[in-house]
């Protein structure tokens, strides 16, 4: 809303934050594979994006 009003945009933090994007189909595929995994399988499992 600030941008639409022509106001300066508030930035929280130091401005170095990043965002990661993921296709919904890929996320759903990961969730389905987790639901189909053996009962004795334990995680953690990252089905998101890791950029480190």
Beta strands, then each sheet from edge to edge (+ up, - down):
end
